[in-house]
Amino acid sequence: MLPRWRGRLKALGASLLLLLLLLLLLSGLYLLSGDLAYGRLLLPSPCSRGALSGLGAQVRAVEEENRQLREELRRWGAPGRLPSERSGERDLTWGRTACGQQPTVGKCELLHVAIVCAGHNSSRDVVTLVKSILFHRKNPLHFHLVTDAVARNILETLFHTWMVPSVFISFYNADELKPEVAWIPNKHYSGIYGLLKLTLPHALPPTLTRVIVLDTDITFASDIADLWAVFAQFSDKQVIGLVENQSDWYLGNLWKNHRPWPALGRGFNTGVILLHLDRLRQVGWEQMWRLTAERELLTMLATSLADQDIFNAVIKQHPWLVNPLPCSWNVQLSDHTRAEQCYSEASDLKVIHWNSPKKLGVKNKHVEFFRNLYQTFLEYDGNLLRRELFGCISGPQTEPGQTRQALVELEEDDACYEFRRQQLAIHRVHLTFLPYDPPAPHPHDVTLVAQLSMDRLQMLEALCRHWPGPMSLALYLSDAEAQQFLHFAQASEVLSARRDVAYHIVYREGPLYPVNLLRNVALGQAHTPYVFLSDIDFLPAYSLYDYLRTSIKELGLATRKAALVVPAFETLRYRLSFPTSKTELLSLLDAGSLYTFRYHVWPRGHEPTDYTRWREAQAPYRVEWAADYEPYVVVPRDCPRYDPRFVGFGWNKVAHIMELDAQEYEFLVLPEAFAIHLPHAPSLDISRFRSSPTYRRCLWALKDEFHQDLSRRYGSAALKYLTAQRQL
C-alpha cells in the first residue's frame, strides 16, 4: 500500500507544480500584454489596457496566447476568465482591483455634467437621461445645458418646477456658439448641434476645470461619481477621457470606397467624454481642433459623425491627449458593434449608449434587457427623485421657504388637509411635450385653451377636427401615462398632422385634481393675442374659429375690455349629428336632442347668458355678471389667471369670471357662436363632491377665503360678490 500512496503523492505534486507554473506563466503574460498595450498606445498604466485592444500585431498575438491558456485552465477546472477580464478589474469600481485602491469622490463634491440639447424630442431624451443619473447619484450635480430657445424654455421650466435638492442648472445659448462650427459641413443627423461639443472648453466658465460631457441618448446604470473618479487617473498630459469606438467605422472596411476620417486604431466614441478643461485651454484646444478640421476637410469635404470625426483626427495627431476609458462606460448599441465584449453580467454595465439612428430598434443579443432598463427610467416617477442628500447643501432647487413653512404648519387632522396640501404641491411641468410650431403673428388670432387627464384623450381627435386654429392643452398625467399619450399622439393621423397644438404635461401629485393650475399652464403658453377658455369635453362649432377672429376685429377688442361669451349646450347622446349652423342647432334644441348646458342640475352657471334672447339675436349683446356665472369666454391673453386654490371639483371657473368682472370686463354674448358638451363618465372629483359633505364644506371654506382676498384687492367694489353669494 505505501508504494502506491507514494506514487499518488508524486503524481499530485507534479500536478500542483504544473498548475503553479501555468499560473506564473499566465501572470507574466498578463503583465506582458499590459506592457505591450502601454508601449504601443502611450497609456499611463496597465489599468488602461483593453480600451484599445486589438490594435497591433503584438497585442493580437498575446490575445491568442491568452485564449489558449483559457482552454488549458478549463481542463484543470480553473475559472475560464483571466484576471484582466474580471469585471472588478476590467471596469473602474470602488474597492481594490488589480490596479490597487481606486480613487474616490468626496461625499458632497459637486460633479459637473454638460449636455447639448435642441428641440422638443431631444428635450424629452434629456429628461430620461437625467432621471437615470439622479436615480443612482450620491453627489450634488451641476448640469450645464447648451440649448436652443425651444429646449431652454422646456428645460428651464421643468427643472424650476422639479426642484431636485442639490441640483444646479446653467444654460448656454447655442445660437451664440453656432458661428464657431457653422463653417464645418456635417452629414450627421444631429446637424450643427452635433458639432457644438467642440466649443465647450471655450463656452463653459473659465473657473470650471472638469466636466463630463454626455449625448442625450445615454442611460446610466451606475453612479456617475464612479465616472468622475476616473479624472484622478489622468496623467499630467492627458486631457480627454474616451471609450474606444465599438464599431468598425474607422477601420474603413464597411463598404467599397468607404473612407472615414483618420483615427487611432478603431477610434473613439464621443457619446461620453471626460474633459479636463483647464488643461485643454492650456494646450490651445480651440486652435488645435480648428487647424485639424481645416486640413482634413480639404480632402474629406464633410464630417460624417460630427464632432467625433474631429476629436479622432486630433487624437490621431496627438495620442498623448487621451485617457482610454473602460468600454463599460459607453456600451454602444449601434448595429454590428463589439458591445457584448464590454460586459458579461448586468453588474458590469455602467453606461448604455443608444448611438444608432434606430435607437431602441437596434439589434443586440441583450437588447430586450437594455430596452427594459431604459423604459424603467422613461416611466419612472420623477417626484421620487426629489430626495435630499443629507449633509450636503441643497442649493436653489428646493421648495421656497414660505412653502416649506406652510407645509410644516398644516395640521393633518384638519378635515380639509387634502385641499390645503394640494394647494402647496409643486407640480413638475414639461412644456411642449411634442413638436410645436407657434402660429404666425396675427392681430386677431385666438388659441383654444383647455386641460384634460388620461380618461379624456379620446376627445382630442374630434376637437382637432372642429377647431383648425392653434391650441394650448395641459395634460395631468403620471410619467408612465405621459409615454402612453406620446404613443397615442404619434399613432394618430389626426394628431400627428397638427403642429399648432401645444401639449404641456403637468405631472400628477396629490389626491385632488389641480384644475386651475392646469388652466394657468395652458393659458401661459398661448402665443396668440386672444384665447378661448374652454373645456376638453366641449366641441366648438365648425365655423367658430373663423367667426371669433372676425368678431374680435369688428368689436374692436384691441381697445375694448371685453369677454366674448360662447353659449354652451349639451347632449345626452353619444352619437350626435353635429349642427353646422345656428339654425340646425335650434332645430335640435326644439327636438329635445340638445339642451342648454346644465339647465337641469346647475341653471345658475349659464342663466345670465339669456338663451331666450340668443335665439333671436342678430348682433352681440351685453349681459351682466350674476352669482355663480361661469360661461366659456374669449379674452385677451393677458387676462387674470385662474385661482389655483380651487382644486378638485367646484367653483374654479366661477372665481375666474368673478375676477374678470372685478376688473371691469364687459360680457358680450356672440349670436352665432356655440359649443356643445359631449357626455362622458363623471370624474372622481365630481363623484366625491356629490357624495361627501366634508368635501363640500371645504369648498365653501375656500370660497370664503377667496372673497376675503378679493376684498383686499378690489376694496369696496368687491362687496357685491359677497352680498350676492349670501343671497343665494
PAPA-172882 format. One line per field, with one value per residue (C-alpha): chain; residue in one letter; residue number from 1; y, z, x. Coordinates in steps of 0.5 Angstrom, whole numbers, plus 500, padded with zeros to 3 digits. Each point is the difference from the previous one (the first is absolute). Layout:
// residues N
unit A, ...
code A, ...
pos NUM, ...
v Y, ...
w Z, ...
u X, ...
This chain:
// residues 728
unit A, A, A, A, A, A, A, A, A, A, A, A, A, A, A, A, A, A, A, A, A, A, A, A, A, A, A, A, A, A, A, A, A, A, A, A, A, A, A, A, A, A, A, A, A, A, A, A, A, A, A, A, A, A, A, A, A, A, A, A, A, A, A, A, A, A, A, A, A, A, A, A, A, A, A, A, A, A, A, A, A, A, A, A, A, A, A, A, A, A, A, A, A, A, A, A, A, A, A, A, A, A, A, A, A, A, A, A, A, A, A, A, A, A, A, A, A, A, A, A, A, A, A, A, A, A, A, A, A, A, A, A, A, A, A, A, A, A, A, A, A, A, A, A, A, A, A, A, A, A, A, A, A, A, A, A, A, A, A, A, A, A, A, A, A, A, A, A, A, A, A, A, A, A, A, A, A, A, A, A, A, A, A, A, A, A, A, A, A, A, A, A, A, A, A, A, A, A, A, A, A, A, A, A, A, A, A, A, A, A, A, A, A, A, A, A, A, A, A, A, A, A, A, A, A, A, A, A, A, A, A, A, A, A, A, A, A, A, A, A, A, A, A, A, A, A, A, A, A, A, A, A, A, A, A, A, A, A, A, A, A, A, A, A, A, A, A, A, A, A, A, A, A, A, A, A, A, A, A, A, A, A, A, A, A, A, A, A, A, A, A, A, A, A, A, A, A, A, A, A, A, A, A, A, A, A, A, A, A, A, A, A, A, A, A, A, A, A, A, A, A, A, A, A, A, A, A, A, A, A, A, A, A, A, A, A, A, A, A, A, A, A, A, A, A, A, A, A, A, A, A, A, A, A, A, A, A, A, A, A, A, A, A, A, A, A, A, A, A, A, A, A, A, A, A, A, A, A, A, A, A, A, A, A, A, A, A, A, A, A, A, A, A, A, A, A, A, A, A, A, A, A, A, A, A, A, A, A, A, A, A, A, A, A, A, A, A, A, A, A, A, A, A, A, A, A, A, A, A, A, A, A, A, A, A, A, A, A, A, A, A, A, A, A, A, A, A, A, A, A, A, A, A, A, A, A, A, A, A, A, A, A, A, A, A, A, A, A, A, A, A, A, A, A, A, A, A, A, A, A, A, A, A, A, A, A, A, A, A, A, A, A, A, A, A, A, A, A, A, A, A, A, A, A, A, A, A, A, A, A, A, A, A, A, A, A, A, A, A, A, A, A, A, A, A, A, A, A, A, A, A, A, A, A, A, A, A, A, A, A, A, A, A, A, A, A, A, A, A, A, A, A, A, A, A, A, A, A, A, A, A, A, A, A, A, A, A, A, A, A, A, A, A, A, A, A, A, A, A, A, A, A, A, A, A, A, A, A, A, A, A, A, A, A, A, A, A, A, A, A, A, A, A, A, A, A, A, A, A, A, A, A, A, A, A, A, A, A, A, A, A, A, A, A, A, A, A, A, A, A, A, A, A, A, A, A, A, A, A, A, A, A, A, A, A, A, A, A, A, A, A, A, A, A, A, A, A, A, A, A, A, A, A, A, A, A, A, A, A, A, A, A, A, A, A, A, A, A, A, A, A, A, A, A, A, A, A, A, A, A, A, A, A, A, A, A, A, A, A, A, A, A, A, A, A, A, A, A, A, A, A, A, A, A, A, A, A, A, A, A, A, A, A, A, A, A, A, A
code M, L, P, R, W, R, G, R, L, K, A, L, G, A, S, L, L, L, L, L, L, L, L, L, L, L, S, G, L, Y, L, L, S, G, D, L, A, Y, G, R, L, L, L, P, S, P, C, S, R, G, A, L, S, G, L, G, A, Q, V, R, A, V, E, E, E, N, R, Q, L, R, E, E, L, R, R, W, G, A, P, G, R, L, P, S, E, R, S, G, E, R, D, L, T, W, G, R, T, A, C, G, Q, Q, P, T, V, G, K, C, E, L, L, H, V, A, I, V, C, A, G, H, N, S, S, R, D, V, V, T, L, V, K, S, I, L, F, H, R, K, N, P, L, H, F, H, L, V, T, D, A, V, A, R, N, I, L, E, T, L, F, H, T, W, M, V, P, S, V, F, I, S, F, Y, N, A, D, E, L, K, P, E, V, A, W, I, P, N, K, H, Y, S, G, I, Y, G, L, L, K, L, T, L, P, H, A, L, P, P, T, L, T, R, V, I, V, L, D, T, D, I, T, F, A, S, D, I, A, D, L, W, A, V, F, A, Q, F, S, D, K, Q, V, I, G, L, V, E, N, Q, S, D, W, Y, L, G, N, L, W, K, N, H, R, P, W, P, A, L, G, R, G, F, N, T, G, V, I, L, L, H, L, D, R, L, R, Q, V, G, W, E, Q, M, W, R, L, T, A, E, R, E, L, L, T, M, L, A, T, S, L, A, D, Q, D, I, F, N, A, V, I, K, Q, H, P, W, L, V, N, P, L, P, C, S, W, N, V, Q, L, S, D, H, T, R, A, E, Q, C, Y, S, E, A, S, D, L, K, V, I, H, W, N, S, P, K, K, L, G, V, K, N, K, H, V, E, F, F, R, N, L, Y, Q, T, F, L, E, Y, D, G, N, L, L, R, R, E, L, F, G, C, I, S, G, P, Q, T, E, P, G, Q, T, R, Q, A, L, V, E, L, E, E, D, D, A, C, Y, E, F, R, R, Q, Q, L, A, I, H, R, V, H, L, T, F, L, P, Y, D, P, P, A, P, H, P, H, D, V, T, L, V, A, Q, L, S, M, D, R, L, Q, M, L, E, A, L, C, R, H, W, P, G, P, M, S, L, A, L, Y, L, S, D, A, E, A, Q, Q, F, L, H, F, A, Q, A, S, E, V, L, S, A, R, R, D, V, A, Y, H, I, V, Y, R, E, G, P, L, Y, P, V, N, L, L, R, N, V, A, L, G, Q, A, H, T, P, Y, V, F, L, S, D, I, D, F, L, P, A, Y, S, L, Y, D, Y, L, R, T, S, I, K, E, L, G, L, A, T, R, K, A, A, L, V, V, P, A, F, E, T, L, R, Y, R, L, S, F, P, T, S, K, T, E, L, L, S, L, L, D, A, G, S, L, Y, T, F, R, Y, H, V, W, P, R, G, H, E, P, T, D, Y, T, R, W, R, E, A, Q, A, P, Y, R, V, E, W, A, A, D, Y, E, P, Y, V, V, V, P, R, D, C, P, R, Y, D, P, R, F, V, G, F, G, W, N, K, V, A, H, I, M, E, L, D, A, Q, E, Y, E, F, L, V, L, P, E, A, F, A, I, H, L, P, H, A, P, S, L, D, I, S, R, F, R, S, S, P, T, Y, R, R, C, L, W, A, L, K, D, E, F, H, Q, D, L, S, R, R, Y, G, S, A, A, L, K, Y, L, T, A, Q, R, Q, L
pos 1, 2, 3, 4, 5, 6, 7, 8, 9, 10, 11, 12, 13, 14, 15, 16, 17, 18, 19, 20, 21, 22, 23, 24, 25, 26, 27, 28, 29, 30, 31, 32, 33, 34, 35, 36, 37, 38, 39, 40, 41, 42, 43, 44, 45, 46, 47, 48, 49, 50, 51, 52, 53, 54, 55, 56, 57, 58, 59, 60, 61, 62, 63, 64, 65, 66, 67, 68, 69, 70, 71, 72, 73, 74, 75, 76, 77, 78, 79, 80, 81, 82, 83, 84, 85, 86, 87, 88, 89, 90, 91, 92, 93, 94, 95, 96, 97, 98, 99, 100, 101, 102, 103, 104, 105, 106, 107, 108, 109, 110, 111, 112, 113, 114, 115, 116, 117, 118, 119, 120, 121, 122, 123, 124, 125, 126, 127, 128, 129, 130, 131, 132, 133, 134, 135, 136, 137, 138, 139, 140, 141, 142, 143, 144, 145, 146, 147, 148, 149, 150, 151, 152, 153, 154, 155, 156, 157, 158, 159, 160, 161, 162, 163, 164, 165, 166, 167, 168, 169, 170, 171, 172, 173, 174, 175, 176, 177, 178, 179, 180, 181, 182, 183, 184, 185, 186, 187, 188, 189, 190, 191, 192, 193, 194, 195, 196, 197, 198, 199, 200, 201, 202, 203, 204, 205, 206, 207, 208, 209, 210, 211, 212, 213, 214, 215, 216, 217, 218, 219, 220, 221, 222, 223, 224, 225, 226, 227, 228, 229, 230, 231, 232, 233, 234, 235, 236, 237, 238, 239, 240, 241, 242, 243, 244, 245, 246, 247, 248, 249, 250, 251, 252, 253, 254, 255, 256, 257, 258, 259, 260, 261, 262, 263, 264, 265, 266, 267, 268, 269, 270, 271, 272, 273, 274, 275, 276, 277, 278, 279, 280, 281, 282, 283, 284, 285, 286, 287, 288, 289, 290, 291, 292, 293, 294, 295, 296, 297, 298, 299, 300, 301, 302, 303, 304, 305, 306, 307, 308, 309, 310, 311, 312, 313, 314, 315, 316, 317, 318, 319, 320, 321, 322, 323, 324, 325, 326, 327, 328, 329, 330, 331, 332, 333, 334, 335, 336, 337, 338, 339, 340, 341, 342, 343, 344, 345, 346, 347, 348, 349, 350, 351, 352, 353, 354, 355, 356, 357, 358, 359, 360, 361, 362, 363, 364, 365, 366, 367, 368, 369, 370, 371, 372, 373, 374, 375, 376, 377, 378, 379, 380, 381, 382, 383, 384, 385, 386, 387, 388, 389, 390, 391, 392, 393, 394, 395, 396, 397, 398, 399, 400, 401, 402, 403, 404, 405, 406, 407, 408, 409, 410, 411, 412, 413, 414, 415, 416, 417, 418, 419, 420, 421, 422, 423, 424, 425, 426, 427, 428, 429, 430, 431, 432, 433, 434, 435, 436, 437, 438, 439, 440, 441, 442, 443, 444, 445, 446, 447, 448, 449, 450, 451, 452, 453, 454, 455, 456, 457, 458, 459, 460, 461, 462, 463, 464, 465, 466, 467, 468, 469, 470, 471, 472, 473, 474, 475, 476, 477, 478, 479, 480, 481, 482, 483, 484, 485, 486, 487, 488, 489, 490, 491, 492, 493, 494, 495, 496, 497, 498, 499, 500, 501, 502, 503, 504, 505, 506, 507, 508, 509, 510, 511, 512, 513, 514, 515, 516, 517, 518, 519, 520, 521, 522, 523, 524, 525, 526, 527, 528, 529, 530, 531, 532, 533, 534, 535, 536, 537, 538, 539, 540, 541, 542, 543, 544, 545, 546, 547, 548, 549, 550, 551, 552, 553, 554, 555, 556, 557, 558, 559, 560, 561, 562, 563, 564, 565, 566, 567, 568, 569, 570, 571, 572, 573, 574, 575, 576, 577, 578, 579, 580, 581, 582, 583, 584, 585, 586, 587, 588, 589, 590, 591, 592, 593, 594, 595, 596, 597, 598, 599, 600, 601, 602, 603, 604, 605, 606, 607, 608, 609, 610, 611, 612, 613, 614, 615, 616, 617, 618, 619, 620, 621, 622, 623, 624, 625, 626, 627, 628, 629, 630, 631, 632, 633, 634, 635, 636, 637, 638, 639, 640, 641, 642, 643, 644, 645, 646, 647, 648, 649, 650, 651, 652, 653, 654, 655, 656, 657, 658, 659, 660, 661, 662, 663, 664, 665, 666, 667, 668, 669, 670, 671, 672, 673, 674, 675, 676, 677, 678, 679, 680, 681, 682, 683, 684, 685, 686, 687, 688, 689, 690, 691, 692, 693, 694, 695, 696, 697, 698, 699, 700, 701, 702, 703, 704, 705, 706, 707, 708, 709, 710, 711, 712, 713, 714, 715, 716, 717, 718, 719, 720, 721, 722, 723, 724, 725, 726, 727, 728
v 500, 505, 500, 501, 506, 503, 499, 504, 506, 500, 501, 505, 504, 500, 503, 505, 502, 500, 505, 504, 501, 501, 506, 503, 500, 503, 506, 501, 500, 505, 505, 499, 501, 507, 502, 499, 504, 505, 501, 500, 505, 504, 498, 502, 493, 493, 502, 503, 494, 498, 506, 500, 492, 497, 506, 497, 493, 499, 501, 495, 495, 501, 499, 494, 497, 502, 496, 494, 501, 500, 494, 497, 503, 497, 493, 501, 502, 507, 506, 502, 507, 504, 505, 505, 498, 500, 506, 503, 500, 502, 506, 505, 499, 501, 496, 496, 498, 497, 508, 501, 504, 504, 508, 502, 506, 505, 499, 507, 501, 504, 496, 504, 497, 503, 499, 503, 500, 503, 499, 496, 493, 501, 503, 494, 496, 504, 499, 493, 500, 505, 495, 494, 505, 502, 493, 498, 506, 502, 506, 507, 502, 506, 499, 505, 500, 502, 501, 504, 504, 495, 495, 505, 502, 493, 498, 507, 499, 492, 501, 506, 496, 494, 503, 494, 501, 501, 501, 506, 503, 504, 502, 502, 503, 495, 506, 503, 494, 498, 505, 496, 494, 502, 500, 492, 496, 495, 494, 497, 500, 504, 506, 506, 499, 493, 505, 504, 496, 502, 507, 498, 502, 507, 500, 498, 504, 501, 498, 493, 496, 493, 498, 493, 501, 496, 498, 501, 492, 498, 496, 499, 493, 502, 506, 506, 501, 494, 503, 507, 496, 498, 507, 498, 495, 505, 501, 507, 501, 496, 505, 496, 493, 496, 493, 496, 500, 493, 500, 499, 507, 503, 494, 502, 493, 500, 501, 502, 506, 502, 505, 502, 506, 498, 497, 496, 493, 499, 507, 502, 502, 507, 498, 500, 505, 502, 507, 503, 507, 504, 495, 501, 507, 500, 495, 505, 495, 505, 502, 492, 498, 505, 499, 493, 500, 505, 496, 493, 504, 501, 493, 497, 506, 499, 496, 494, 499, 508, 501, 493, 501, 506, 497, 494, 504, 504, 494, 496, 506, 501, 493, 502, 504, 495, 495, 494, 498, 493, 499, 498, 508, 500, 494, 502, 496, 502, 494, 496, 502, 496, 503, 493, 500, 505, 496, 493, 502, 505, 503, 501, 506, 507, 504, 498, 504, 499, 503, 497, 504, 494, 502, 495, 496, 498, 492, 498, 493, 503, 506, 498, 501, 507, 502, 498, 504, 506, 499, 500, 507, 502, 499, 501, 505, 506, 502, 494, 503, 507, 496, 504, 499, 500, 504, 504, 507, 499, 506, 504, 495, 498, 503, 507, 502, 502, 494, 495, 504, 500, 492, 500, 504, 495, 496, 493, 499, 506, 498, 504, 498, 497, 506, 504, 495, 500, 508, 499, 495, 502, 496, 499, 503, 497, 506, 498, 493, 498, 504, 507, 506, 506, 504, 505, 507, 503, 505, 497, 493, 495, 494, 495, 498, 494, 495, 492, 494, 493, 498, 506, 498, 498, 507, 502, 498, 503, 506, 501, 499, 505, 505, 502, 505, 500, 496, 500, 494, 498, 493, 497, 493, 496, 498, 494, 503, 505, 495, 497, 506, 501, 494, 501, 507, 497, 495, 504, 503, 506, 502, 499, 504, 506, 504, 506, 496, 501, 495, 501, 495, 501, 494, 497, 501, 500, 497, 506, 503, 507, 502, 508, 498, 496, 506, 505, 496, 499, 508, 502, 496, 503, 504, 504, 507, 496, 494, 496, 497, 493, 493, 494, 497, 505, 500, 507, 502, 498, 508, 502, 502, 504, 503, 502, 503, 504, 502, 503, 504, 503, 501, 504, 495, 503, 507, 497, 496, 494, 493, 497, 494, 494, 497, 493, 494, 493, 493, 494, 495, 497, 501, 506, 503, 507, 506, 504, 507, 503, 498, 493, 501, 503, 494, 495, 504, 500, 493, 498, 498, 506, 504, 506, 498, 497, 503, 494, 500, 507, 505, 506, 498, 503, 503, 507, 499, 500, 495, 502, 507, 496, 496, 507, 504, 502, 504, 499, 503, 501, 496, 502, 496, 496, 495, 493, 502, 496, 501, 498, 506, 503, 505, 504, 495, 505, 499, 498, 493, 495, 499, 494, 499, 496, 493, 494, 502, 506, 508, 500, 504, 504, 503, 502, 503, 504, 503, 502, 504, 503, 502, 503, 496, 500, 494, 500, 493, 499, 498, 495, 496, 494, 494, 493, 496, 492, 495, 496, 496, 505, 502, 497, 507, 502, 493, 502, 507, 497, 494, 504, 505, 502, 501, 505, 503, 501, 503, 505, 502, 501, 505, 504, 501, 502, 505, 503, 500, 503, 506, 501, 501, 504, 503, 502, 499, 492, 501, 498, 493, 498, 503, 496, 494, 501, 501, 493
w 500, 502, 493, 497, 504, 499, 492, 501, 504, 495, 494, 505, 501, 492, 499, 505, 498, 492, 503, 503, 494, 496, 505, 500, 492, 500, 505, 495, 494, 503, 502, 493, 497, 504, 499, 492, 500, 504, 496, 494, 501, 505, 506, 507, 503, 499, 503, 494, 496, 496, 498, 493, 500, 493, 497, 499, 498, 506, 504, 496, 501, 507, 500, 496, 505, 506, 496, 500, 507, 502, 497, 504, 506, 499, 499, 507, 503, 501, 498, 493, 500, 501, 506, 495, 498, 506, 501, 506, 496, 493, 503, 505, 506, 507, 504, 499, 493, 496, 500, 507, 504, 495, 502, 503, 499, 506, 504, 498, 494, 494, 494, 493, 494, 493, 495, 493, 499, 495, 498, 503, 499, 503, 506, 501, 500, 505, 505, 499, 501, 506, 503, 499, 503, 506, 502, 501, 502, 507, 499, 498, 493, 495, 494, 494, 494, 494, 497, 494, 502, 500, 504, 505, 501, 501, 505, 504, 502, 501, 505, 503, 502, 501, 506, 501, 506, 499, 492, 497, 493, 495, 493, 494, 493, 495, 495, 502, 499, 493, 497, 502, 497, 494, 495, 501, 495, 504, 497, 507, 502, 506, 496, 502, 507, 500, 499, 506, 505, 497, 502, 508, 502, 498, 501, 508, 505, 501, 507, 498, 500, 499, 496, 498, 493, 498, 494, 501, 498, 506, 506, 507, 503, 506, 504, 496, 505, 498, 494, 503, 504, 493, 500, 505, 496, 494, 499, 500, 493, 499, 499, 497, 502, 495, 498, 494, 494, 500, 493, 494, 497, 501, 497, 494, 497, 501, 492, 494, 500, 507, 502, 507, 504, 503, 507, 504, 499, 501, 502, 506, 501, 503, 503, 507, 501, 506, 498, 504, 498, 504, 496, 494, 500, 502, 493, 496, 498, 496, 495, 500, 498, 495, 497, 499, 498, 494, 498, 500, 496, 494, 499, 504, 498, 506, 506, 501, 507, 502, 506, 501, 493, 502, 507, 497, 495, 505, 505, 494, 499, 508, 503, 507, 501, 501, 506, 497, 505, 501, 495, 505, 501, 493, 498, 493, 497, 492, 495, 499, 507, 505, 505, 503, 502, 505, 505, 502, 506, 501, 505, 495, 497, 501, 495, 494, 493, 495, 495, 494, 496, 501, 508, 503, 494, 499, 500, 506, 504, 506, 497, 504, 507, 497, 498, 507, 503, 496, 501, 507, 500, 495, 504, 507, 505, 500, 506, 504, 498, 504, 506, 504, 500, 508, 502, 493, 498, 497, 495, 497, 497, 507, 502, 501, 507, 501, 497, 505, 506, 497, 500, 507, 503, 496, 505, 498, 504, 496, 496, 495, 500, 493, 497, 504, 498, 493, 499, 502, 496, 495, 493, 495, 494, 493, 495, 492, 501, 493, 494, 499, 495, 503, 495, 496, 503, 499, 504, 501, 500, 506, 504, 503, 507, 504, 504, 501, 503, 497, 500, 495, 495, 495, 500, 496, 493, 500, 503, 494, 495, 503, 501, 495, 504, 505, 507, 506, 504, 507, 502, 507, 499, 504, 497, 497, 498, 496, 496, 498, 498, 496, 496, 499, 497, 496, 497, 499, 493, 502, 506, 496, 495, 504, 502, 503, 506, 506, 505, 507, 505, 508, 504, 505, 507, 506, 500, 497, 493, 499, 495, 500, 501, 493, 497, 502, 497, 493, 501, 501, 494, 495, 494, 497, 503, 502, 503, 500, 507, 499, 503, 496, 500, 496, 492, 497, 494, 494, 498, 507, 499, 494, 503, 506, 496, 496, 507, 503, 495, 499, 507, 501, 506, 499, 503, 504, 506, 499, 501, 494, 502, 496, 502, 503, 498, 502, 497, 504, 494, 498, 493, 497, 493, 502, 497, 495, 502, 505, 496, 501, 507, 501, 497, 504, 506, 499, 498, 507, 497, 503, 507, 503, 504, 507, 500, 504, 505, 500, 497, 503, 497, 493, 501, 499, 493, 499, 495, 498, 497, 497, 496, 496, 501, 493, 504, 506, 507, 506, 507, 507, 505, 505, 505, 498, 493, 496, 493, 495, 497, 495, 504, 499, 501, 506, 504, 507, 502, 503, 507, 502, 507, 496, 499, 499, 498, 501, 499, 496, 494, 505, 503, 494, 497, 506, 500, 492, 503, 505, 495, 496, 494, 497, 498, 492, 498, 493, 496, 495, 505, 503, 503, 502, 506, 499, 505, 504, 507, 506, 502, 507, 503, 498, 503, 506, 500, 500, 505, 505, 505, 502, 493, 499, 507, 498, 493, 504, 504, 494, 497, 507, 499, 493, 502, 505, 495, 495, 505, 502, 492, 498, 506, 501, 493, 502, 505, 495, 499, 507, 500, 494, 503, 506, 497, 497
u 500, 506, 503, 493, 499, 507, 498, 494, 503, 505, 495, 496, 507, 501, 493, 501, 506, 498, 494, 504, 505, 494, 497, 507, 500, 493, 502, 506, 496, 495, 505, 504, 493, 499, 507, 499, 494, 503, 506, 496, 495, 503, 495, 502, 500, 498, 493, 498, 501, 495, 497, 504, 500, 502, 504, 506, 503, 504, 493, 496, 506, 499, 493, 500, 505, 495, 495, 504, 501, 493, 499, 505, 498, 493, 503, 503, 493, 502, 496, 499, 502, 507, 501, 500, 493, 496, 495, 503, 507, 497, 496, 501, 496, 501, 505, 506, 501, 507, 502, 499, 495, 496, 499, 494, 496, 498, 493, 498, 505, 496, 500, 499, 497, 499, 495, 498, 492, 496, 493, 494, 502, 507, 497, 496, 506, 504, 494, 501, 508, 499, 496, 505, 505, 496, 498, 507, 503, 503, 503, 498, 499, 501, 497, 503, 495, 502, 493, 496, 494, 495, 504, 501, 493, 498, 506, 500, 493, 501, 506, 497, 494, 503, 504, 505, 504, 508, 499, 502, 499, 503, 498, 505, 497, 501, 499, 506, 504, 498, 504, 506, 499, 495, 505, 501, 496, 497, 496, 498, 492, 502, 501, 504, 499, 504, 506, 499, 504, 506, 499, 498, 507, 499, 493, 500, 502, 508, 499, 498, 505, 497, 493, 497, 497, 494, 496, 492, 499, 504, 497, 504, 500, 505, 502, 503, 505, 504, 501, 502, 505, 504, 502, 505, 503, 502, 508, 502, 500, 493, 494, 495, 497, 496, 498, 502, 495, 497, 498, 505, 498, 507, 504, 497, 497, 493, 499, 503, 503, 499, 505, 499, 504, 506, 500, 505, 498, 493, 499, 496, 492, 499, 493, 503, 506, 504, 503, 506, 498, 506, 505, 496, 501, 507, 502, 496, 494, 496, 506, 501, 494, 499, 506, 499, 493, 502, 506, 495, 494, 505, 499, 494, 496, 495, 499, 496, 500, 500, 505, 502, 504, 504, 501, 503, 504, 503, 502, 503, 505, 501, 498, 503, 494, 495, 499, 496, 494, 498, 495, 494, 500, 497, 497, 498, 494, 500, 500, 506, 504, 504, 496, 499, 507, 499, 496, 499, 495, 495, 504, 506, 495, 502, 497, 496, 500, 494, 505, 496, 495, 496, 500, 496, 499, 507, 502, 504, 501, 497, 496, 494, 503, 503, 493, 497, 505, 499, 493, 500, 503, 496, 494, 503, 496, 505, 497, 503, 507, 499, 504, 504, 508, 501, 506, 500, 498, 493, 501, 495, 496, 496, 493, 499, 501, 493, 497, 504, 498, 493, 500, 503, 494, 495, 496, 499, 494, 496, 494, 503, 507, 500, 498, 505, 505, 498, 501, 507, 502, 505, 499, 505, 499, 502, 498, 499, 501, 499, 503, 496, 501, 497, 495, 502, 498, 493, 497, 493, 502, 498, 502, 496, 502, 498, 502, 499, 502, 501, 493, 498, 506, 494, 498, 506, 499, 493, 502, 505, 495, 496, 505, 505, 504, 505, 499, 504, 498, 502, 500, 500, 504, 505, 507, 497, 494, 504, 503, 493, 498, 506, 499, 493, 501, 506, 495, 494, 500, 496, 504, 507, 498, 499, 506, 496, 497, 505, 499, 503, 501, 498, 503, 495, 501, 495, 493, 496, 500, 503, 495, 502, 508, 499, 496, 505, 506, 496, 498, 507, 503, 495, 503, 494, 497, 494, 498, 493, 500, 496, 500, 502, 493, 497, 500, 500, 496, 504, 500, 501, 508, 499, 494, 504, 505, 495, 496, 507, 501, 493, 499, 507, 502, 507, 498, 494, 500, 495, 499, 496, 495, 500, 493, 500, 496, 500, 497, 499, 501, 507, 498, 498, 500, 503, 497, 503, 497, 495, 494, 502, 501, 494, 496, 504, 498, 493, 500, 503, 507, 503, 500, 502, 506, 499, 493, 497, 506, 503, 496, 503, 507, 498, 493, 503, 501, 493, 499, 493, 503, 505, 495, 498, 507, 503, 505, 505, 496, 503, 498, 501, 504, 496, 502, 503, 500, 505, 500, 505, 503, 505, 505, 507, 506, 502, 493, 500, 503, 495, 501, 504, 497, 494, 502, 495, 493, 496, 501, 506, 497, 495, 506, 503, 494, 499, 507, 499, 494, 504, 505, 494, 500, 493, 497, 498, 496, 501, 494, 503, 504, 499, 504, 497, 502, 500, 498, 505, 501, 501, 506, 503, 500, 492, 498, 504, 496, 494, 501, 504, 497, 507, 503, 494, 502, 507, 498, 496, 505, 505, 494, 500, 508, 499, 495, 505, 506, 495, 498, 507, 502, 494, 497, 493, 499, 500, 495, 494, 503, 500, 493, 498, 502, 497, 493, 500
